[in-house]
Amino acid sequence: MHIPEETSSAVQDSLLAICLFAAFADGEKSEVEREEVRRAAVDFGSENLGILSRKILMRKLSLQEVAAGLESSQDKLLAYEMALAVCESDGEVNASEREFLDELKGLLALKTEDAGAVEKEVDEVALAPVSVVPPPLPVAAAGPENGGMILKYAILNGALELLPETLATMAIIPMQMKMVYRIGKTHGFELDQSHIKEFLGTIGVGMGSQVMEGFARKLMQGFGKKLGGKMGGKVANQLTGSAFSFASTYALGKVAESYYASGRKLDVASIRGMFGPMRDQAEQLHGKYLPDIQAKAGELTPSKIFSLVRGGEV
């Protein structure tokens, strides 16, 4: 679905709150992961997002109240799609998340066939096998090839942030995971999804918070003209989101390259210490590669995104 260009502030708050409820729905999340979601909400730059986060955690805002703020069928389906995508960002939903999603479906009074269509699309992207990727080059060529591949994935994810489709936001995490899988493969490691998820979590790439932030940015972009009185605010939000995804993906790839090239001998402190400075460096590169990112965004269609998730070449 497309994020609407014009959305009332009340509907926007309801959609943002549902994303937050989804991010907090995983009863198995560690406190570190929950804190990442809280930090993302507070630091995002939207006062409403931080306020909503605090209200939800203090139980001063209920899911029933939030769902009641959505009236149109389009907004209700969008809310369910976002919630499901956040819940599935780190894999199959658990019992707590399933209970939350079932409650949300009931409160939104979604038709079974409509909810099923949303679930099919989200599952196809969020739960795509990480191992379905183009074949790697021999290990001897891994170093230079991985450098170019990492940049391609960073450009792609920067481009996905410029698109209005929710599908584009959902695809960012799967593409990061495929990149890590390919890097490990070139160094002789056959990685599974659980290992890659653990690796992302170790270096501080929050999957649920990243998807939630992506949806929040897209909602805020639709408000650029209203809030800023001109389109400048909208463009600035888009470029900020693009820079974030570009930099996070680039830094993740570079850290993964160092880690697997070392034979997975780098300790947790070392790989965590590499990620922040590398991400800061990558943010400075965003401007240099912005024309490539914008050109890539112009090529992307929903069918092309599905193709990439299914293992197409970046």
Phi, psi and omega in degrees: 000157174272144169285126182300141178287329180238115180224136179296155181298326180294316179293319179301315179298321179296317179294317178298317181297320180295323175299319179292316177303318180296318181295329180269358188286338183286102181293347181265357181295142176286163178298329178298316180293319179295322179294326178296321178294316179298316181297316180301319180294316184287321185273355188299329182108356176253117180302322181299321183296318177295318179296315180299318179300313181296318180298319181294314181293330179270005179059036176260002178219127183258157177298325179298317178298317183294313181298328180294342180279358179250123184249319184282150179296326179296315180294323180293318178293322178297317179298316180293320179298314179297313181300315180296319180297320178294317180295324183271002184300331179248024175117197181304143180289146177266184185298320181295318179292321179296320178297317178298313183295321178295319178296318180297315178303318180294317180294327179275351180054048181282142174290145183303316182292324179291315178297322179297321179295319177297314182298320180298315182292315181295316179301319184298328181269305187293329185254018179298137179299133181289337185279352178275090184217164174300151181296143180281161172283165175303155183303325182301332181260006190296317185306294181296324181294317180296325177300315178291322180294318179301316179297321178298316179294322179296317178297316179301311183290329172296323179290321180301327179291341182274352184266149182279347185286140173297328179305321181295319178295318180298330187283344187297310180298311177304323179289323175297319181292321177296321178300313180296319178302314182294322179295314178300319182299319181293340179256015173090013181250125177265100187268146172253174186297322182294322178295316182294320177300317179296320179297314179300316180296323181297319183271359173098020175267100180282119185287309179297317181292327180293316178293317179301315179297321179298315177296319181298318179298317181295322176296318180291327179299324178296341180264000185306315183290318182294312187284324184265347182078000179201172184282350183305318180297321180296313180297319180298318178296319179298314182292325177297314178296319179297317179297320180297311182291322176301309185293317181297318181292317180298313181295319178302315180296317181294319178294318178298319178301314179295319184294310183283332174295332179278359185078026182063034182264349178290139181276172184300316181299323181293313183288327175293321180293335180281327192293311183301306179299323180292323177293320177299318179296318182294326178300326178289336179279344185303315180300321180298320184260007181303318178301322178292322179295315180294322178295320179295319179300324180292339180271340190278131174233164176307318180294324178292321178296316177300320179299317179295318180296327180280358175118011179292158180291138182287000000 
